[in-house]
Amino acid sequence: MQVLVALSAHSVYATYRDLLRSEAETAAGVDERLLAAQSVLHVSSHFILVLVWAEAPKLRACNAHVHEFMERHGHMVTDFRLRAVTRALPWATVVFSFAVAPTMVGVWCMVILKSETRYKHILSHLFQIVFVTNSFCSFVVCCMILHDLASCLAGKLTRELSSGRMTASRLEEFRLAWLSLRHLVGDLGAMPVTGLAMLGYLLVMITLSGYQTVVSYANDYAILFASSLTLLTLCQSSLIILCDGAHGLADVMTSRFYEPLEARSWRGLSNGLLAEHQQFLHTISCSPAEVSLAGAVLIRRSTYLSIMAAITTYLIVLFQLRLSDEDLPGGKANATDSPLLLASH
């Protein structure tokens, strides 16, 4: 996970490497080994992007699973309707990708990032932001759709259990529909490199923008403070929404099905219905629906706390390094010497 985090932000390392080389030409004391390390990371980030695109064919298999679910169990969710926010989010993503993102990148590179390399990385910045935004929105939309499907199916199960008209064959239909939904939930992690790269990008940007926000505020650099704070807020909000969406989906797939089954009295049930009832409970308990990225990261609300703990550690190290630089003879750091401008993204 740490390696993928380091490799995910492609143009961060590209910009950082070029700016360090530019600084090395005008100032002494730049470690050439650091430049070599940045070059290695830059080349490696290209390899990660190749892996991300290589995962794209997996979308075809996921699409086939959706059609299979609707063919087999579509009659059980006939009252399913998409929420307004679910329908609006894809259009908002298009507007962001073709209007908001180019404007943000243009302002950042031309106004805030004042260096000779700002023109070289506009397309790289734009590609990275659009890629992460589309990955994030696609993930959230899928979570919303599956959450609504699961809620619709769970509501129908609860009503039929309460009516007392449930039969063994009907309960088996619900169990098979739940298994199909669980398969679709697993498909959310079918592209683990893409998911890990997305999380890594958010981790890197929260760390750097958080550091830059504090440094800019301390040095009364108003424009950089405002832009860094905005970026920090966007990345934090995205991470919270991502973790909360996956957690809510896993929760509705577990509690909304398990609780009505557990509350159902076993008395008076036929042997077939009782056996199917117990099997359904056993399936939910032993095979919970969870969003996992290749088993490396289980996306839940607790994942946000784990990521923030790692970010806090990184920020402490960055501030310690900054204080060490200020203690050196002739060393005076300012807001424009920070890693976010050097590794601007």
N, C-alpha and C positions, 0 to 999 in steps of 0.2 A: 504494500500500500504506500509506504514512504517513497519508494522508487517511482511509482506511477504519479504520485503527487509532484515529485521533483520534475518529471518529464512532461507533465500535461500542458503547462503554459508555454506554448511554442514560441511566440514572439517575445515573451518576457526575457528569455535567455538570449534570443537574437539581439534585442535592443541592448541588453546589459553588456553583452560581449562587445558590440560595436562601440558603445560609449566608453567602456574601459580602454579599448584600444586607442580611441581618440584622446582620452586623458593621458595615456601612456606616452603619446607623442609630445605632450606639452608639459608634463609634470613627472618628476622622479618618484620612485618608491612604489610603483605598481608591480605586484608580483606576477611574473609571467606564467607561473604555474596556475594561478587563478584564471588567467585568460585561456589557457589550454583546457582547463576544466569546463569553462563556460562553452567552449567550442564543442567539446564532447557532448555536453548536455543538449546543445543546439541540434547536432546531428541526430542524437537519440530521440529528440522530440519529433523529428520527421518520421522516424520509424514508428513511433506511437500513433501518429496520424494515419500512416499506412494501415496499421492494425485496426484502427477505428473504421476506416472505409472498407476493410476486408470483412467487417462484421455486418455490413449492410444487407447481404443476402439472407441473413437470419430473419429479417423483417417479413420475407415471403412466407416462412414457416409460421410465424406468429399470426399473420393475416389468415392463413389456412386454418389455424386453431379457432379464430374468431368465427369464420364461416361455419366450421364444424359445430361450434356451440349453438349458433343460431338455427342451424338445420335440425339439430337433435332436441334442443330445449327452448327454442324460440316461443313455442306455445305457452310456456310457463311464465314468460315475462312480457306478455302482450300489453300490459299497462305501463311498460317502461317508457320514460320520456327523458331526454337530455335536459339538464338544467341550462338556464340562460348563460351562466358564466362559462359552462363547458363549451357551448356553441360560440361564444364570443372570444375565447382565449386564442384559438388558431388565427382568427383575423387580427387580433391584437399583436400576435407574433409576426405576422406579415408586415404590419405597419411599422413595428419596431425594427425589423430587419432591413427594410428599404427606406425608412425615413429617419427614425430616431437614432439608430445605431450609427449611420454615416455622419449625422450631425455631431453626435457625441465624440466620435473618433476624430473628426475634423477639428473640433474645438480643442480637444486634448492635445493633438499632435502639433497644431499650428500656433496655439496661444499659450498653453501651459508647458508643454514639453519643448523648451527652447534649446534645440541642439541641431547640429548639421544633419543628423540621421533621421530627423522627424519625417521627412518625405518618403524615406525608403520603407517605412514600416506601417504606413496607413492601411494598405491592403491586408497586411498580415494581422494588424490589430482588428480590422473589420471582420476578417474571416473568423478569427478566434471568438469574438463576441457573438457573431451570428450563429456560429456552430454551437456554442454553449447555450445560448438562448433557445434555439430550436430544440436541442436535446432536453433542456429543462422543461420547456412547455409541453413537448410531446409526452414526457414522463408524467407530468402533472395531469394532463388531459386523460391519459390512459388510467391513472389512478382514480380520477373522478368518475369516468365511465364505469369501471369495474366496481367502484364503491356503490354507485346507483343501481347497477345490475344486482349486486349481492343484497342490497337493502330491499329491492323489489322482490327478489326470490325469498328472502327471509320473512318479509311481511306476509307473503302468500302462505308460507309454511306455518307461520304462527296462527293465521286465520283458520287454516284447515285443521290444525291440531286442536284448536279451541272448539271447532264445530263438532268434533267427535266423529267425523265422517272419514277419517284417515284410514287407508288400507295399506297392507304390506307392499303391494305393487306401486302404489302412489308414493309411499315414503321412499321406496327404492329409486323412483324417478328423481325425487329431490336430492337423494344422496349422489346419484350420478351427475346431476346438474351441478352440485357443489364441487365434485371432483373436477369437472370441466372448468369451473370458475377458478379453482385452485391452480389448474394448469395455466390458465391465462395470467394469473397473478405471478406465477413463476416465469412467464414470458417477459415480464417487466425487467428481469435480470438476465435476459438472453443475450444482451450485448454488454458484458462486464467491463471491457476496456473502455467503451464509450461512457458507461456510468462512472467508473473510477476516474477517468479523465475529467468529467464534469465536476465531481466532488473535489478533485485535486485543484482544479482551476478556482473553485470557490474558496478553498482553503488558502491558496496562495494569495488571492486578491483580498480576502478579509484580513490576512496578516499584514500585507504591505499597505493597504489603505488605512488600516487601524493605526499602524506606526506613523504613516504620513500625516494622518489627521492630528495626532498628538503633537508631532514635531512642528507642523505648520501653525497650530494654535499657539504653541510656546514661543514661536518666532514672529507672530503677528503677520503671517503670510495669508491674507484673507482669501484670495482667489483659490489658491491651492488647498486651503482648509475646507472651503465650501465644496469644491469638486471631490476631494477625498472623502469627506463626510457623506456626500451623496452616493458615491460608489460603495462605501462601506455599508450604508443603509440598504442599497439594492442587493448586494451580495448576501447580507445577513438575512434579509427577508426571503430571498430565493432559497437559502439553505433551510430556513424554518419551514417554509411551505413544502419543500421537497420531503423533509423528514416527517412532517405532520401528515401529509397526504398518504405516504406509505404506511405510517402507523395506523391511521384511521381505516385504511383498507384492510389491513391485517386484523384489526379489532372487530370490524363488522363481519368478516369472514369467520371469526371464532365465536364471539359472544352472542351475536344476533341469531346464530343457528344453534349453538350449544344450550343456551339458557332455556328457550321454550321446550326443547327436547328433554332437558333434565327436569323441568318443572312438570312434565306430563306424568300423571300417575300410571304406574304399571298395572294396576289392578284392572281386571276385565279385558286386558289385551289378549288377542289370539296369539298362539305360539309363533306364527309367521310374522305378525306385526311386532311382537316383542323382540324377536331375533333381529329384525331389520332395524328396530329402534336402537338396540344395543350396538349393532354394527356401525350405525351412523355416528353415535356418540364416540365410539372407539376410533373411528376414522378422523374425526375432528380433533380428538385429544392427541393422537399419535402422529398425525401428519398435518400440523397447522399450516395455514397459508401465510407465507412470509416473503418479503421482497429481499432477495439476496443477490449480491454481485459476485458470482463465482465463489461463494462461501467466504470471501475476504471481508465483506462488509454487509451487515444486516441492517437495513435502513429502517430505523424506528426513531421515536423521539429521543431516546437515550443516545442515539448516534450523534445528534446535535451537540449534546453535552460533551461527548468524547472528542468531537472535532474542536469544540471551543477550548477544551483543556489543552489540546495540542497547540492551538493557536496562541493561547496564553503563554505557554512555554517558549514558543518561538519569539513572541514579543519581548519577553523578559531578556532573552539572549540578545535581541537586536538593541534594546536599550542599554544593556551592559556594554556591548561593543561600542555604542555611540559615546557613552561616558568614558570609555577607555581612550577613544580617539581624542576627546576633548582634553584629557589629562596629558596627552603627549605634548612635547615642546612644539610650540607653533601650531598646534592642532586646534582648529575652531570649526565645528560643524555648523551648518545652517540648514534651513528648510529645503534648499535646492540640492543638497548633497545626499539626500536620503535614498535608500534602496528603491523606493517607488518611482522616483524620477530616473534613476539609473536603469531600473528594470521596469520602466513604465509600460503599462498595458491598459 
